[in-house]
């Protein structure tokens, strides 16, 4: 855990001055939010793809039963 915090600090401390400025903090939060939004968008797209695939399978099965 401590190593992870140190790694994050180094990543956020863009100019390596040993401090995280307000700007560096805002940029870090923006990157985190962007990553979260991207992950959520991918999850939603995958859920939609799965739903569409299930609907397609159900339609094919219904068509087979009618034949």
N, C-alpha and C positions, 0 to 999 in steps of 0.2 A: 504494500500500500504506500509506504513512504517513498519508495522508488518511483511509483507512478506519479505521485504528487510532484516530485522533483522534476520528472520528465515533462509534466504539464507546465510547470513553472518555466522551464527552459524553452519550451515551445512558445509560450505566451510572451516571454521576455525577448521581443524581436530584436532589440538593439544590444542585448547582452550586458545591460548596465546593472544587473542584479536587482532591478525593481520592475514592477509591472505598472506602467502608467495607465491613466484612464483610457487613453486611446488604444493601447495594447489590450486592455481588458475588454473594451467594446468590440474590438476586432475578434478576439477569442470567442466571445459570446456569439457574435454573428456567425463565425465558422461552425460553432456547435449547433446553432439554430438551423443553419443551412443544411448541415448533415442530417439533423432530425427530420426536417421537411423532406429532404430527398428520400430518406428511408421510408417515411410515411407514404410518399408518392409511389415508390416501388411496391410497397405492401398493398396499397389500394389497386394498383395496376395488376398485380398478381392475383388478388382476390377477384377482380373483374374477369380476368382471363379464365380462372377456375370456374366461376359461375357460368360464363358463356360456354365453356367446354361441357359442363354438366347439362345445360339446356340443349346443346347440340346432341349429346348422347341420348337424352330423353326423347328428343324428336326422332332420332334414328330408330330407337327402340319402338316407339309408337308406330312408326312407318312400317317396321318389320312385322308387327302384330297385325296390322291391317292387311297385309299381303297374304 
